[in-house]
Structures are given as structure tokens and as C-alpha cells.
């Protein structure tokens, strides 16, 4: 039986998710890098799972004809609507994926489901991926960016609402419960993983550090430049791209 005082079960009700999202707005270079990692796989009709305060939404909207954002947290939704409510390409659904009717979503004819740093917040990730499979059009892609390296899971993960961290084998295992066909699977952000591991497992941190975020943001251009050329054997993030064949 789950502990209902566990912060992971309060994510749709509490403002802490909004605060965490706004904190990451202080890392524009990092957010740009995350989008560059997933951008090559995004089509023109996109369902974004967990839009938060719109960090990714504001980037995606410039490259698509339709973006539908799912966001169950009212505090996040209020911030998001301040910037995108007048954009005709954007529709906000104030709901979690678990509470949606797949037939309603299927009518949008999505060719991409984008899930950036959200799947780890969902306890039953397999059920969620099976739901994605029902929504997406044949030939469409499910693009996931999730936190990597389960050994780095610490108090900060639980505090920000993470149920999971993934490895290539574990994300392949959950995707293997669906008929989605894997196309790409790669790690990114080696240095960020070292920092997260230090904060989570050595310092026992329960929140992100503003100074560290801003400092890391300054060196992101160099890190991304290096990784583009030499690759990344293990990293803070794991990017998975899979396609619905039929």
C-alpha cells in the first residue's frame, strides 16, 4: 500500500512541481540542449505529456502545426497558459495521462508523443506506454527522455517525484511490453550524472541547488560540443525513440 504522504503521490495537487520547473528555467542552455536531443524525432502533430510550465512547449510549438499539452498540476497549467494560451497551434488539456480517454486523444491524429523528464514521475510506466501505443498513429513515434542510471536514485529523486531512473536494459524491458519498435537509444550528459550522483548519494540532497544549476548552465555549450564528437557512454539522461509499426 502506498504512503499517501509520499511526495510522489502529491504531484498533481502540490505547487512543488511548479517550483521545480520554474527553477530549471534558470538553465536556458541546458533546456535548449535537451530539445536539440529530441528535435530530430518530432513530427508535426505532437502530444506532450506533462507540459509543466512550458519549458519544452515553447520550443516545440515553433516547429509543429499542432501541440497538445497534458498537464494535471493546476499551478503549472496556470504558468503555461500565460505564455501559450493565445497560440492557435496549442491546446492544453488539464489532466494526467491516466485520466484521459484514449479515443478523445486519438482524434487529434498524433504522429509524435513527446515525454521529456515525465515518465519517471508515473508509477505504472508500462500501462502508460501501452496507452501511448493506443493513441499514436501508425508510423508515429514515441520520444522519451528519462533520467538514467538507477544507482543514482536518492532522496532528491523521491523529493521531486521520481518513481524511476532507467538504464538501456530497463527502458528496453518496459518498451518490450508494447509492440513499439525501438529506433534509437542513447545516453547524454555524463558530467550532469556525476553531479546528480554526488548530490543524491553522497550529500543526500532533497532539492536542487540554484547555484549549481546556474553554474552548470554556463558550461553546457562545452559539454554538448564534446558529446556530439565523442559520444556519451553513460549519462544523466537516456533518450529512447520508438515507432508504432501498425
Secondary structure, DSSP 4 states (H G I P E B T S, - for coil): ---TTSGGG-TTT-THHHHHHHHHTT-HHHHHHHHHHHHTT--SEEEEE--TTSTTHHHHGGG-SEEEEE---HHHHHHHHHHHTT-TTEEEE-S-GGGS-HHHHHTT--SEEEEES-GGG-S-HHHHHHHHHHHSPTT-EEEEEEEB-GGG--HHHHHTT-S--B-HHHHHHHHTTSSPEEEEEEEE-HHHHHHHHIIIIIS--SS--HHHHHHHHHHHHHHHHHHHHH--SS-SEEEEEEE---
